[in-house]
Each structure stands twice: as structure tokens, then as C-alpha cells.
Amino acid sequence: MNKGVCWMEGKIQPLSEARVSVRDHGLLYGDGVFEGVRFYHGTPFMLGEHLARLQDSARAIGLECPWRQEELTDIVTEVVAAFSQAQGYLRILLTRGEGALGIDPRSCARPQLIIIADGLQMMEPAVREQGADLIIASTRRLPADGLDPRIKSLNYLNHILARMEANHAGAHEAVLLNTRGQVAEGTADNLFLVKDGKLLTPPVTDGALAGITRQLILDLAREDGLAAREQTLAPYDLYTADECFLTGTGAELIPVRSIDGRKPHQCPGPVFQQLSRCFHHHIDQHCRNNP
Ligand SMILES: Cc1ncc(COP(=O)(O)O)c(C=O)c1O
């Protein structure tokens, strides 16, 4: 039974009954921005960071968010309380709202805010334990001069095409390269590798989303004494990594077992295990102690 709930127009209703207008430019043109937020022990994790990124994404596309951060926080708290479980996933969408047929956003009078709470299982528990198989997709990450990767927009079609390549190949996830052939990220997650004791992840300027989990992992790694830095990576670096893993709000931390059939030395490796412990400890500290 689907117990998901949805906030829209000031009301919370069962997710299965929530409907949007077919004139919403979010639906017609992907004109809008979003965030995915997990909650643990009934408390949204890193909500402030997610709401700040949502506001920045909205500002970057010239979409005025009528709700202040405190108001959004209050609505999120209400939605989490209405969901029957202490653990789950929030999807916060801000669309351009209803408008005329035609791309011009000036016909949209008022943005539409939608907040969904539901469960999310991005990968099977067995994959989380044994590791995900990745392919490098032929679909490339859109270049920043086409769409800045810092904007978390409702346009995910090139990520979906890459994920379809993974599905077709029987893999769990795809790696997107940028138009220069450098590693950008996964379809809905960031990528890390470990080589000679160093933790490396591609810089945002190579096409990675400025992932909130990615930043947390960089911070936790440094606090724990690991050498961690952003570095441009080629497919070669993935193929020859000692360890590799994915990070994201939905993904949390997932070890990688293979990339195009090449296997990192260890999966899950010691650095992954160390960071995974730090990550879950951090979640517990922040969510268990902030009811
Ligand atoms: C394309 C993409 N990259 C990376 C991520 C991971 O970012 P975060 O850790 O902020 O969830 C996401 C998450 O939605 C994403 O959609």
C-alpha cells in the first residue's frame, strides 16, 4: 500500500490522489527545480543545505520562490509528520507553475510548490552490499555553457538516456562523461575513487552536481585524516582505481564492483567502509538528537 503523502496548495493529501495541472510549465517544458532530501528518525538530513541549493537553483533560472527558507522548513516538518514512517525521502519541486502553451515563462503567474514524502529504494540491498556494476555511457553530461550543472533542474533527459544505456547493458548505473571525455558523475549520484590512499572526485567544473553528500564525504574524509581532493578524472582512472563508490541523497553510499567490466581492487574497500561508518554516525548524531 502506498503511504506517500503530498503537500500542494497548502494541503496534504495521499500521494496517489495528488494531481498537477497539464498547463504547468514544469510538466510542459521541465521548467522548474527540485531537491531530494532524506529523513532519518523523523528529522530531515541537511535540510538547510538542500533548501539553500533549491533557492539558488530557482534564482539561477529567474524563478522567484514565494516561500522563505523558514516557511519551507515549516512545511517540510508538517509533511514529515504526516508521513507514517520515521525514515523516508522527500521530493521538493518548485515549478514555473501554470501558463499558456508556449515556452515563454512570462505567461506563468505563480510558481507551484510540491513536497512529496515517500519511501525510496534506489538499489537493491544486495547491490548496496556487494557493489554496483557501472558502465560509461555514450550519452554525455550537458556542458555548463548549455545548462550549468549547479542548477538542479527538472531536465533529466540526458541522465535518463544514460541510465537506459546501463539498463540495456545489465548494469546498475551509468557514468556520464563531459564533452571533453572527462568523468562528470553518475545519473543521480556523484562518483569517488581511491588511488594510492587518496580520495578523489571530479570537480564541479567538470560537470558534477555540487552534491551535498559529496561535500559531506569530502569533509568527513578530511576530518578522519584522509587525503581528499577534487581532481579531473579520465575513464582510465576509474578502470585502475583501488576503490570506487557513489554518493548521493538517494544513493547514500554505494560501493562500485565494476566499471565497464574492470574491477577495482577492493569492493567494498577499507576507505569506503571507514567513510560509511563516519557517514552513518553523522546522520545519527544530527537526526537522532534533533527531534
Ligand atoms: C545528477 C546528480 N548528481 C549527483 C547527485 C547527488 O547529490 P546530493 O548528494 O546533493 O543528493 C544527484 C542527486 O540528486 C543528482 O541528481
The ligand as a Gaussian input file, in Angstrom:
#p B3LYP/6-31G(d) Opt

LIG

0 1
 C       22.825000      14.352000     -11.245000
 C       23.047000      14.187000      -9.800000
 N       24.306000      14.134000      -9.341000
 C       24.575000      13.995000      -8.036000
 C       23.555000      13.884000      -7.099000
 C       23.883000      13.738000      -5.639000
 O       23.687000      14.962000      -4.977000
 P       23.246000      15.053000      -3.465000
 O       24.315000      14.386000      -2.659000
 O       23.157000      16.508000      -3.190000
 O       21.945000      14.347000      -3.339000
 C       22.231000      13.951000      -7.526000
 C       21.152000      13.883000      -6.556000
 O       20.018000      14.116000      -6.823000
 C       21.965000      14.115000      -8.900000
 O       20.720000      14.170000      -9.367000

